Amino acid sequence: MLARVKPCLHERSNIKLQAVLCIAMLVCGCLLFTSKLHASDFSTTASISHNKANISDYEHQPHQLQDDTTKPSEPSLNPSWQVWVSTTAQFIDALASAPDYSEIHLNKGLYLGQFTISRPLTLIGHLAEVDAQGSGSAITVAASKVSISGLSIRNWGNDLYTKNAGILVREGSDNLKVFDNQLSGPGFGVYAEKVAKIRVCHNRIEGDDSAFMLDRGDGVHLLRATDPKVQHNHITHVRDGVYLESGTGSLVNHNYFAALQYGVHYMYTQDDVGRDNTAKDVVGGYALMSSKQIKLHHNKVSRASEFGVLLNMTNDAYIEYNSIAQIMPKDPSDDDLFSQGKGMFIYASQNNHIKANKIADSQVGIALALGGESNKVYLNQFLHNQTQVRYIGESRVEWSEDHQGNYWSDYRGLDLNGDGIGDTAHVPNDKLDRLFWLYPEAQFLMGSPVVQVLKWLDSQFQNLDNNGVVDRYPLLNAGLQ
C-alpha cells in the first residue's frame, strides 16, 4: 500500500513542479511583453512630444501660421473609377452613374447647361468649357469631398437673390477644393453657405463690368464658413473680391483684386487672417465690419476712392505692415468725411493694434470718429498725405507706445540728443488743419511757406491738454520700424 502511495505522491510533486515552471514562464513572458510595450509607448510619447515641439516652433514663426500657399494635392492616381467625357450628355450620365471618389475628365469642348455634383467626385477639365446659358448656377455642389479643377466656367445667371453662381455650394458640402479654374459671369463666382474647410485657390474670377457695381455678385462669397482658405486668386469686375460673413478662422492670402468695391470684406467674423493681398483701382481695400480678432498684415492697396483699410465697430484686431497709397476720392472738393479718401478709417472701433503701416499720398492719412480713440497707433509712416489725421471727437488721443510714436513727413521738430525721436510732440491736426477742413477750397495753400511757418509756430505754443491726436514721441527716421 505504501509502495503504491509513494509513487503517487512523487507523481503529484512532478505535476506541481511542472505547473510552477509553466506559471513562471508565463509570468516572465508577460513581463517581457509589458517591458516592450512600455518601451514602445515611451518611443511613441517621445515622438509625439517631439512633434509638438516642432508644431510649437512652427506656430511662432512669423507669416507661416495658418498659411498654405501650395496648390491642393493632385487627384489620386488610383481612383475607384475614371471616365473621360466629350459631350454634355456623357457628362450628365457620368455625374449620375459614377461611384463615390471617381474622377471625371472633361475633354476639350463645350458643355451646355447646369450640372449638379451629388457625391464625392473629382472633376478635371482639359480645355473644357461649361456654359450655363445665362441662367441659374453652372455647377452646384451638394456633397462633401468634391474637387473641381481645370474648367472654364461662364455665362451663369445674374439673379443674386437666388444665388446664381459659377459654383454654388450647398450647406454641408465640406472639404471642397476649387482650383485652377477660370470663371466669368454676372452673379457670384463661388457662393458657399454653412460649410467647413472649403478651399478656393489659383482661380481667375471675372464679373460683368457692364453691370452697376452693387448689382454684381461677389468673387467668393462665404456665409457661416468655418476654416475656409482663399488663396492666389485673380478677381476683377465683381462687387467684393472676397466676402465673409458670420464665419470663423478664414485665411485669405496672396490674392489680386481690381476694379471692384472692396478687396476683402469681413462682416461679423472672428479669428481671421488676411495677408499678402493686393487691391488696386477699388472703392475700398479691406473692410472690417462688426468683427473681432482679425490679423490683417502685409497687404497692399492703391488707387482707392474711399479707404485703404476700414475698421467699423471692429475690436481686438491687428493691422500691421500694410502699404496704403493714393486713396483719393472721385470728387476731391467734397469735404464730407465719408466722401473723402482715407488711408485708414477708424469708426467706433476699440482695442486695435495699428502698427508699422505705410500710409502715403492720400487725401487723409487716418480718419478717426465716433469712439475710435482707444486704439494703439505706433511705428506707422504718414507720408505726404494732404491731411495726415482727421479726428472728430473731444478727447486727447495719444498715438505712441513704449516711447515710440510714428513717422510724420510734415514734422518740423528737432532731435538734439540724436535718439531718433523728436524733442517736441507732434500734433497732426492743429488749428490750421481744422481751418482747412472748414474751407477745403483753400487746400492749395497747405504746402505754402507761410502756412508751414504758421504750423511751426503753432507747434511751439501748443497745449497738449487740448482735444485731438498727439504723438509725444515722433520718429525722425521713416525706416525705424
Residue pairs with C-beta under 8 A, 6 or more apart in sequence:
58 64
58 65
59 65
63 275
63 298
65 273
66 249
66 251
66 273
67 251
67 253
67 273
67 275
68 229
68 231
68 251
69 231
69 232
69 253
69 254
71 179
71 180
71 201
71 202
72 147
72 149
72 177
72 179
72 199
72 201
75 103
75 122
75 124
75 147
76 101
76 103
76 122
79 101
79 102
79 103
79 122
80 99
80 100
80 101
80 102
81 98
81 99
81 101
81 102
81 103
82 102
82 103
82 105
83 94
83 98
83 102
83 103
83 104
83 105
84 105
84 107
85 91
85 93
85 94
85 104
85 105
85 106
85 107
86 107
86 109
87 109
87 111
88 110
88 111
88 112
88 113
91 104
91 106
91 111
91 115
92 113
92 115
94 104
95 104
95 115
95 116
95 117
95 118
95 121
98 104
98 119
98 121
99 119
100 119
100 120
100 121
101 120
101 121
101 122
101 145
102 121
102 122
103 121
103 122
103 124
104 121
104 122
104 123
104 124
105 124
105 125
105 126
106 123
106 124
106 125
106 126
106 128
106 130
106 150
106 151
107 126
107 127
107 128
108 126
108 127
108 128
109 128
109 129
110 129
110 131
111 128
111 129
111 130
111 131
112 131
112 133
113 131
113 132
113 133
114 132
114 135
114 136
114 137
114 138
114 139
114 140
115 130
115 138
115 139
115 140
116 139
116 140
116 141
116 142
117 123
117 139
117 140
117 141
117 142
117 143
117 146
117 148
118 142
118 143
119 143
120 143
120 144
120 145
120 146
121 143
121 146
121 147
122 146
122 147
122 149
123 139
123 146
123 147
123 148
123 149
123 151
124 149
124 150
125 149
125 150
125 151
125 152
125 181
126 150
127 152
128 150
128 151
128 152
129 151
129 152
129 153
129 154
130 138
130 139
130 151
130 152
130 153
130 154
131 138
131 154
131 155
132 138
132 153
132 154
132 155
132 156
132 157
132 166
132 185
133 155
134 155
134 156
134 157
135 156
135 157
135 164
136 156
136 157
136 164
137 156
137 157
137 163
137 164
137 165
137 166
137 167
137 168
137 187
137 191
138 153
138 154
138 155
138 156
138 165
138 166
138 167
138 185
139 148
139 153
139 166
139 167
139 168
140 167
140 168
140 169
140 170
141 148
141 167
141 168
141 169
141 170
141 173
141 176
142 170
142 173
143 173
144 172
144 173
144 174
144 175
144 176
145 174
145 175
145 176
146 173
146 175
146 176
146 177
147 176
147 177
147 178
147 179
148 167
148 176
148 177
148 178
148 179
148 181
149 177
149 178
149 179
149 180
149 181
150 180
150 181
151 181
151 182
152 181
152 182
152 184
153 166
153 167
153 181
153 182
153 183
153 184
153 185
154 166
154 182
154 183
154 184
154 185
155 184
155 185
156 164
156 165
156 166
156 185
156 186
156 187
157 164
157 185
157 186
157 187
158 164
158 185
158 186
158 187
158 208
158 211
158 215
158 217
159 187
160 187
160 188
160 215
160 217
163 187
163 188
163 191
164 185
164 186
164 187
164 188
164 217
165 187
165 188
165 189
165 190
165 191
165 217
165 221
166 183
166 184
166 185
166 187
166 188
166 189
166 190
166 205
167 178
167 183
167 189
167 190
167 191
168 188
168 191
169 176
169 190
169 191
169 192
169 193
169 195
169 198
170 193
171 193
171 194
171 195
172 194
172 195
173 192
173 195
173 198
174 195
174 196
174 197
174 198
175 196
175 197
175 198
176 192
176 195
176 198
176 199
177 199
178 190
178 198
178 199
178 200
178 201
178 203
179 199
179 200
179 201
179 202
179 203
180 202
180 203
181 203
181 204
182 203
182 204
183 189
183 190
183 203
183 204
183 205
183 206
184 205
184 206
184 207
185 207
185 208
186 207
186 208
186 211
186 216
186 217
187 217
188 217
188 218
188 219
188 220
188 221
189 203
189 205
189 207
189 217
189 218
189 219
189 220
189 221
189 235
189 238
190 200
190 203
190 205
190 219
190 220
190 221
191 217
191 218
191 221
192 198
192 221
192 222
192 223
192 225
192 228
193 222
193 223
193 224
193 225
194 223
194 224
194 225
195 222
195 225
195 226
195 228
196 225
196 226
196 227
197 226
197 227
197 228
198 222
198 225
198 228
198 229
199 228
199 229
199 230
199 231
200 220
200 228
200 229
200 230
200 231
200 233
201 229
201 230
201 231
201 232
201 233
202 231
202 232
202 233
203 233
203 234
204 233
204 234
204 235
205 219
205 220
205 233
205 234
205 235
205 236
205 238
206 235
206 236
206 237
206 238
207 216
207 217
207 219
207 236
207 237
207 238
207 239
207 260
208 216
208 237
209 236
209 237
209 259
213 239
213 260
213 261
213 283
214 239
214 261
215 239
216 237
216 238
216 239
216 260
217 238
217 239
218 238
218 239
218 240
218 241
218 242
218 243
218 265
219 233
219 235
219 238
219 240
219 241
219 242
219 257
219 260
220 230
220 233
220 235
220 241
220 242
220 243
221 240
221 243
222 228
222 230
222 242
222 243
222 244
222 245
222 247
222 250
223 245
223 246
223 247
224 245
224 246
224 247
225 244
225 247
225 250
226 247
226 248
226 249
227 248
227 249
227 250
228 244
228 247
228 249
228 250
228 251
229 250
229 251
229 252
230 242
230 250
230 251
230 252
230 253
230 255
231 251
231 252
231 253
231 254
231 255
232 253
232 254
232 255
233 255
233 256
234 255
234 256
235 241
235 242
235 255
235 256
235 257
235 258
235 260
236 257
236 258
236 259
236 260
237 259
237 260
238 260
239 260
239 261
240 260
240 261
240 262
240 263
240 264
240 265
241 255
241 257
241 260
241 262
241 263
241 264
241 265
241 279
242 252
242 255
242 263
242 264
242 265
243 262
243 265
243 267
244 250
244 252
244 264
244 265
244 266
244 267
244 269
244 272
245 267
245 268
245 269
246 267
246 268
246 269
247 269
247 272
248 269
248 270
248 271
248 272
249 271
249 272
250 269
250 272
250 273
250 274
251 272
251 273
252 264
252 272
252 273
252 274
252 275
252 277
253 273
253 274
253 275
253 276
253 277
254 275
254 276
254 277
255 263
255 264
255 277
255 278
256 277
256 278
257 263
257 264
257 277
257 278
257 279
257 280
257 282
258 279
258 280
258 281
258 282
259 281
259 282
260 282
260 283
261 282
261 283
261 284
262 279
262 282
262 283
262 284
262 285
262 286
262 287
263 277
263 278
263 279
263 282
263 284
263 285
263 286
263 299
263 301
264 274
264 277
264 279
264 285
264 286
264 287
265 287
265 289
266 272
266 274
266 287
266 288
266 289
266 291
266 294
266 314
267 289
267 290
267 291
268 289
268 290
268 291
269 291
269 294
270 291
270 292
270 293
270 294
271 293
271 294
272 291
272 293
272 294
272 295
273 294
273 295
274 286
274 294
274 295
274 296
274 297
274 299
275 295
275 296
275 297
275 298
275 299
276 298
276 299
277 286
277 299
277 300
278 299
278 300
278 301
279 285
279 286
279 299
279 300
279 301
279 302
279 304
280 301
280 302
280 303
281 303
281 304
282 301
282 303
282 304
282 305
283 304
283 305
283 306
284 304
284 305
284 306
284 307
284 308
284 310
285 299
285 301
285 304
285 307
285 308
285 309
285 324
286 296
286 299
286 301
286 308
286 309
286 310
286 322
287 307
287 310
287 312
288 294
288 296
288 309
288 310
288 311
288 312
288 314
288 317
289 310
289 312
289 313
289 314
290 312
290 313
290 314
291 314
291 317
292 314
292 315
292 316
292 317
293 316
293 317
294 314
294 317
294 318
295 317
295 318
295 320
296 309
296 317
296 318
296 319
296 320
296 322
297 318
297 319
297 320
297 321
297 322
298 320
298 321
298 322
299 322
299 323
300 322
300 323
300 324
301 308
301 309
301 322
301 323
301 324
301 325
301 327
302 323
302 324
302 325
302 326
303 325
303 326
303 328
304 326
304 327
304 341
305 327
305 328
305 329
305 330
305 341
306 327
306 329
306 338
306 339
306 341
306 342
306 345
307 327
307 341
307 342
307 343
307 344
307 345
308 322
308 324
308 325
308 327
308 342
308 343
308 344
308 359
308 362
309 319
309 322
309 324
309 343
309 344
309 345
309 357
310 344
310 345
310 347
311 317
311 319
311 344
311 345
311 346
311 347
311 349
311 352
311 372
312 345
312 347
312 348
312 349
313 347
313 348
313 349
314 349
314 352
315 349
315 350
315 351
315 352
316 351
316 352
317 349
317 352
317 353
318 352
318 353
318 355
319 344
319 352
319 353
319 354
319 355
319 357
320 353
320 354
320 355
320 356
320 357
321 355
321 356
321 357
322 357
322 358
323 357
323 358
324 343
324 344
324 357
324 358
324 359
324 360
324 362
325 358
325 359
325 360
325 361
325 362
326 360
326 361
326 362
327 341
327 342
327 343
327 362
327 363
327 364
328 341
328 362
328 363
329 339
329 340
329 341
329 363
331 339
332 341
332 363
333 440
333 441
334 340
335 437
335 440
337 367
337 369
337 390
337 392
340 363
340 364
340 367
340 390
341 362
341 363
341 364
342 362
342 363
342 364
342 365
342 366
342 367
342 390
343 359
343 360
343 362
343 364
343 365
343 366
343 385
344 354
344 357
344 359
344 365
344 366
344 367
345 366
345 367
345 369
346 352
346 354
346 366
346 367
346 368
346 369
346 372
346 375
347 369
347 370
347 372
348 369
348 370
348 371
348 372
349 371
349 372
349 375
350 371
350 372
350 374
350 375
351 374
351 375
352 375
352 376
353 375
353 376
354 366
354 375
354 376
354 377
354 378
354 380
355 376
355 377
355 378
355 379
355 380
355 401
355 481
356 379
356 380
356 481
357 380
357 381
358 380
358 381
358 383
359 365
359 366
359 380
359 381
359 382
359 383
359 385
360 381
360 382
360 383
360 384
360 385
361 383
361 384
361 385
362 385
362 386
363 385
363 386
363 387
364 385
364 386
364 387
364 388
364 389
364 390
365 382
365 385
365 387
365 388
365 389
365 428
366 377
366 382
366 388
366 389
366 390
367 389
367 390
367 391
367 392
368 389
368 390
368 391
368 392
368 393
368 397
368 469
369 391
369 392
369 393
370 392
370 393
372 393
373 393
373 395
373 397
376 401
377 399
377 400
377 406
378 399
378 400
378 401
378 402
378 404
378 405
378 406
379 401
379 404
379 406
379 475
379 480
379 481
380 406
380 407
381 406
381 407
381 409
381 478
381 481
382 388
382 389
382 406
382 407
382 408
382 409
382 410
382 428
383 407
383 409
383 478
384 409
386 443
386 446
387 429
387 433
387 436
387 437
388 408
388 410
388 428
388 429
389 428
389 429
389 433
389 469
390 429
390 433
390 437
391 397
391 429
391 468
391 469
393 467
394 467
395 467
396 464
396 465
396 466
396 467
396 468
396 470
397 468
397 469
397 470
398 470
398 471
398 472
399 405
399 406
399 469
399 470
399 471
400 406
400 471
400 472
400 473
403 421
403 473
404 421
404 473
404 475
404 480
405 421
405 422
405 426
405 471
405 472
405 473
405 474
405 475
406 471
406 474
406 475
407 474
407 475
407 476
407 477
407 478
407 480
408 426
408 428
408 471
408 474
409 478
410 428
410 455
411 422
411 426
411 474
411 476
412 452
412 455
412 456
412 459
413 422
413 423
413 424
413 426
413 459
413 474
414 422
414 423
414 424
415 421
415 422
415 423
415 476
416 423
417 423
420 475
420 476
420 477
420 480
421 473
421 474
421 475
421 476
422 473
422 474
422 475
422 476
424 459
424 460
425 462
425 464
425 470
425 471
425 472
425 473
425 474
426 459
426 470
426 471
426 474
427 459
427 462
427 464
427 468
427 469
427 470
427 471
428 469
428 471
429 468
429 469
430 455
430 458
430 459
430 462
430 468
431 458
432 451
432 454
432 455
432 458
435 442
436 442
436 443
436 445
436 446
445 451
464 470
464 472
